[in-house]
Amino acid sequence: MYIAPRPDVNDDPLFAVRLATVGVLSYIAVLVINPTLPPIIAALSVGMIGAQRKAFSMGKAIGGPLAMIVLTYAMAWLVQALHSMPLVYIGVMWLLYFAGFHAILKTGAPAGMLIVIVTVLMSVMGMHGAATVEAMRVGFLQASLVALVLAPLVYLLFPPRTTEQHVDRPQAGGGNVGVGAAIRATILLGLSFWLYAVMQPSDMMMAVIAAMVLVFPTRRAVFFEAAQRIRATLYGGAVALGVLALFTMSPHLPILLCLIFLGCLWLASGMLSGPHPSNVYQYAISVALSLIAGALSTQDAGYATFTRIVLTLTGAFTAAFAVALLDALTRWQKEQSDSPSIACAQATPPH
């Protein structure tokens, strides 16, 4: 699985300021649009823009949101078309999970991750009914359009120092990736029913956590990623609770926006030089924004944070243990190092 390298402060000294600005503008977009599912808009722009490295890439800025729109519309149609045929519905979801995981394990390219994420979100939400699927489709459309507007804007306001374009270098996997993909697709299918039973639409990021833990090819990498997701959830929850606690003392919009900026700036600075992998801090920003947006609309922040942490622990480590057990039994990997090398490399700050 390809993971973007830690951003380099020498190439992009304004990276943290840019990402914190994205967080503030995303929340303003939530206030302006007043969507049914605020966490999507609050978190998606940070995920897409925060994944870019070095100079601004117009192709990624346009391609990412457009791909998300196309996939969510296609999945919404598929879910609604198959909802009356449960066995066919389950079979098609498994095949889509398998295709996504196979692409990830075979090539390391992140496109497979997008397929898995959209499939798990839309399929789980599809179990709640057509109205929820439609709300999800509209929410992703709104969030993608916001990301499409914000990316060139924040790069114009806070340009990187370097003009070099970052080139993704995913690493192809080895071994019988079909077996590995089948294991992960089957586990995620089981987790999908569990997510349906415990997850509200506003807590959809738990589905993303479960899916992302499964994409790594070795047992230690899976456990390492699960631990990082827990850490990110704790960081994001702490920032959200701190922002909301201070906001209650002075409930004015400019104060809230300043607090969001400072919280996002602290986490984004961790992406540059923090002791943990940079994706921990990026995901923590998404968690914080989702909780803040949800708390100021319908959710109780404390309860939402506690629920998310408990369910993240349960879902992430259940998935990790299941993958580790089945990988050990099948031994489908071919002479791979059983360590999270890419993730560990990110954990070391640049000197």
C-alpha positions in Angstrom: 0.0 0.0 0.0 1.4 3.4 -1.0 1.6 6.0 1.7 2.6 9.6 0.9 6.0 10.5 2.4 6.3 13.0 5.2 6.1 16.5 3.8 9.5 18.3 3.8 9.6 21.7 5.5 12.4 22.8 3.1 10.2 22.1 0.1 7.0 23.4 1.6 7.4 25.6 4.7 3.8 26.8 4.7 2.4 23.2 4.6 0.9 23.4 8.1 -0.6 26.8 7.6 -2.2 25.7 4.3 -3.7 22.6 5.8 -5.0 24.5 8.9 -6.6 27.0 6.5 -8.3 24.1 4.7 -9.7 23.0 8.0 -11.2 26.5 8.7 -12.6 26.9 5.1 -14.1 23.4 5.2 -15.9 24.3 8.4 -17.1 27.6 6.8 -18.4 25.5 3.9 -20.4 23.4 6.3 -22.0 26.5 7.7 -22.8 27.8 4.2 -24.1 24.6 2.7 -25.8 23.2 5.8 -25.5 19.6 4.6 -27.3 16.6 6.0 -23.9 14.9 6.9 -21.5 17.7 7.9 -18.6 15.4 8.8 -18.1 14.5 5.1 -17.4 18.1 4.0 -15.4 18.8 7.1 -13.0 15.9 6.6 -12.8 15.1 2.9 -11.0 18.3 1.8 -8.3 17.7 4.4 -7.8 14.2 3.3 -7.5 15.1 -0.4 -5.4 18.3 -0.1 -3.3 17.0 2.8 -2.1 14.0 0.7 -0.5 16.3 -1.8 3.3 16.8 -1.6 5.7 19.4 -3.0 4.3 21.6 -5.8 0.6 21.9 -6.6 -0.7 19.2 -8.9 -3.7 20.3 -10.9 -4.2 16.7 -12.1 -4.6 15.4 -8.5 -6.6 18.4 -7.4 -9.2 17.8 -10.2 -8.8 14.0 -10.6 -9.4 13.1 -6.9 -12.7 14.9 -6.5 -14.0 13.9 -9.9 -13.1 10.2 -9.2 -14.9 10.4 -5.9 -18.0 11.9 -7.6 -18.1 9.2 -10.3 -17.6 6.3 -7.9 -20.2 7.5 -5.4 -22.8 8.0 -8.1 -22.0 4.6 -9.6 -22.1 2.9 -6.2 -25.4 4.7 -5.2 -27.0 3.4 -8.4 -25.7 -0.1 -7.8 -26.7 -0.2 -4.2 -30.3 0.9 -5.0 -30.5 -1.5 -7.9 -29.4 -4.5 -5.9 -31.0 -3.7 -2.5 -34.0 -5.9 -3.2 -31.8 -8.9 -4.0 -29.8 -9.5 -0.7 -27.6 -12.4 -1.9 -26.7 -10.7 -5.1 -26.0 -7.5 -3.2 -23.6 -9.3 -0.8 -21.9 -11.1 -3.6 -21.3 -7.9 -5.6 -20.0 -6.1 -2.6 -17.5 -8.9 -1.9 -16.3 -8.7 -5.6 -15.8 -5.0 -5.3 -13.9 -5.4 -2.1 -11.8 -8.1 -3.7 -11.1 -5.9 -6.8 -10.0 -3.0 -4.6 -7.7 -5.1 -2.3 -6.3 -7.0 -5.3 -5.3 -3.7 -7.0 -3.7 -2.5 -3.7 -1.7 -5.6 -3.0 -0.7 -6.2 -6.6 0.4 -2.7 -7.5 0.4 -0.6 -4.3 -1.5 2.1 -6.1 -4.0 4.1 -4.0 -6.8 3.9 -6.6 -7.8 0.5 -5.1 -8.1 2.2 -1.7 -10.6 4.6 -3.2 -12.7 1.7 -4.5 -12.7 0.0 -1.1 -13.6 3.1 0.8 -16.5 4.2 -1.4 -17.8 0.6 -1.6 -17.8 0.1 2.2 -19.3 3.4 2.9 -22.1 3.2 0.3 -22.8 -0.5 0.9 -23.1 -0.1 4.7 -25.2 3.0 4.3 -27.3 1.2 1.7 -28.5 -1.2 4.4 -30.1 1.8 6.1 -32.3 2.5 3.1 -32.5 4.5 -0.1 -32.9 7.9 1.7 -29.5 7.4 3.5 -27.8 6.4 0.2 -29.1 9.5 -1.4 -27.9 11.7 1.5 -24.5 10.0 1.2 -24.3 10.6 -2.5 -25.3 14.2 -2.2 -22.8 14.6 0.7 -19.9 13.3 -1.3 -20.9 15.5 -4.2 -20.9 18.6 -2.0 -17.6 17.6 -0.3 -15.9 16.8 -3.6 -16.9 20.2 -5.0 -15.6 22.0 -1.9 -12.3 20.2 -2.2 -12.2 21.1 -5.9 -12.5 24.8 -5.1 -10.3 24.8 -2.0 -7.2 23.1 -3.4 -6.2 25.7 -6.0 -7.3 28.5 -3.6 -5.1 27.5 -0.6 -2.1 26.7 -2.9 -2.5 30.2 -4.4 -2.6 31.8 -0.9 0.2 29.6 0.5 2.4 28.3 -2.3 5.2 25.8 -1.7 8.8 26.8 -2.1 9.6 24.1 -4.5 8.3 23.9 -8.1 9.1 20.2 -8.4 6.1 17.9 -8.8 5.9 14.9 -6.5 5.8 11.6 -8.2 4.0 8.7 -6.5 6.1 5.5 -6.4 3.9 2.7 -5.2 5.6 -0.6 -4.5 4.2 -3.8 -6.1 3.4 -6.7 -3.8 4.5 -10.3 -4.1 3.1 -13.7 -3.5 -0.4 -14.9 -4.2 -2.2 -11.6 -3.9 -5.5 -13.2 -4.9 -5.5 -15.1 -1.7 -4.6 -12.0 0.3 -7.3 -10.0 -1.4 -9.9 -12.7 -0.8 -9.0 -12.8 2.9 -9.3 -9.0 3.3 -12.5 -8.9 1.2 -14.2 -11.6 3.4 -13.1 -9.9 6.6 -14.3 -6.5 5.4 -17.6 -8.0 4.3 -18.1 -9.4 7.9 -17.1 -6.0 9.3 -19.7 -4.3 7.1 -22.5 -6.1 8.8 -21.0 -5.2 12.2 -20.7 -1.6 11.1 -24.3 -1.5 10.0 -25.4 -2.7 13.4 -23.4 -0.2 15.4 -22.7 2.8 13.2 -24.8 5.9 12.6 -24.4 7.7 9.3 -22.6 10.5 11.1 -19.9 8.1 12.3 -19.1 6.8 8.8 -15.3 7.3 9.4 -15.3 4.1 11.4 -15.9 2.3 8.2 -12.8 4.0 6.7 -10.7 3.0 9.7 -11.7 -0.7 9.3 -11.0 -0.7 5.6 -7.6 1.1 5.8 -6.3 -1.3 8.5 -6.8 -4.2 6.1 -4.8 -2.9 3.1 -1.3 -3.6 4.4 0.3 -6.9 3.2 2.1 -8.1 6.3 0.8 -9.0 9.8 3.0 -6.5 11.7 2.1 -3.8 9.2 -1.6 -4.4 9.9 -1.2 -4.2 13.7 1.1 -1.2 13.3 -1.6 0.6 11.2 -4.3 -0.3 13.6 -2.3 1.2 16.5 -1.8 4.4 14.5 -5.5 4.7 13.8 -6.2 4.5 17.5 -3.6 7.1 18.2 -5.0 9.4 15.5 -8.5 9.0 16.9 -7.3 9.9 20.4 -5.5 13.0 19.1 -8.4 14.2 17.0 -10.9 13.6 19.8 -8.7 15.5 22.3 -8.4 18.5 19.9 -12.1 18.5 19.2 -13.1 18.4 22.9 -10.6 21.1 23.7 -11.9 23.4 20.9 -15.5 22.8 21.9 -14.8 23.3 25.6 -13.2 26.7 24.9 -15.9 27.6 22.5 -18.6 27.2 25.2 -16.8 29.9 27.2 -17.1 32.4 24.3 -19.6 31.1 21.8 -18.8 33.3 18.8 -18.0 32.2 15.3 -14.7 34.0 14.9 -13.5 32.4 18.2 -14.5 29.0 16.9 -12.7 29.5 13.6 -9.6 30.6 15.4 -9.7 27.6 17.7 -10.2 25.3 14.7 -7.2 26.9 12.9 -4.9 26.5 15.9 -6.0 22.9 16.5 -5.4 22.0 12.9 -2.1 23.9 12.8 -0.8 21.9 15.8 -1.7 18.6 14.1 -0.5 19.7 10.7 2.9 20.7 12.2 3.1 17.2 13.5 3.0 16.0 9.9 6.2 17.9 9.3 8.2 16.9 12.4 6.1 14.9 14.8 7.3 11.6 16.4 4.7 9.5 14.7 4.0 8.8 11.0 2.6 11.9 9.2 -0.7 10.1 8.3 -1.5 9.9 12.0 -1.7 13.6 12.3 -3.5 14.0 9.0 -6.2 11.5 10.0 -6.4 13.2 13.4 -7.3 16.5 11.7 -10.2 14.7 9.8 -11.4 13.2 13.1 -11.3 16.5 14.9 -13.2 18.3 12.1 -15.8 15.6 11.9 -16.4 15.6 15.6 -16.6 19.4 15.8 -19.0 19.6 12.8 -21.1 16.8 14.2 -21.1 18.2 17.8 -22.3 21.6 16.6 -25.1 20.1 14.6 -26.7 17.0 16.2 -24.0 15.0 18.1 -22.8 15.2 21.7 -19.1 15.6 21.3 -18.1 13.7 24.4 -20.3 10.8 23.6 -19.3 10.8 20.0 -15.6 10.8 20.9 -16.0 8.0 23.4 -18.0 5.9 21.0 -15.6 6.4 18.1 -12.6 5.4 20.3 -14.3 2.3 21.6 -15.6 1.2 18.2 -12.3 2.0 16.5 -10.5 -0.2 19.1 -13.0 -3.0 18.5 -13.1 -2.8 14.7 -9.5 -2.1 14.0 -8.0 -4.7 16.2 -10.6 -7.3 15.3 -9.7 -6.8 11.7 -6.0 -6.9 12.5 -6.3 -10.2 14.4 -8.4 -11.8 11.7 -6.1 -10.8 8.9 -3.0 -11.9 10.9 -4.5 -15.3 11.7 -5.6 -16.0 8.1 -2.4 -14.7 6.6 -0.4 -17.0 8.9 -2.5 -20.0 7.9 -2.4 -19.4 4.2 1.2 -17.9 4.0 0.3 -16.2 0.7 3.1 -13.6 0.9 6.2 -14.3 -1.1 9.4 -13.5 0.8 8.1 -10.2 2.1 9.6 -8.4 5.1 7.1 -8.8 7.9 7.4 -5.2 9.1 5.7 -2.0 8.4 8.7 -0.5 6.6 7.0 2.3 4.9 5.0 3.4 7.9 8.0 3.1 10.2 10.1 5.2 7.8 7.5 7.9 8.1 7.7 7.8 11.8 11.3 9.2 11.8 11.3 13.0 11.5 13.6 14.4 8.8 16.8 15.8 10.1 
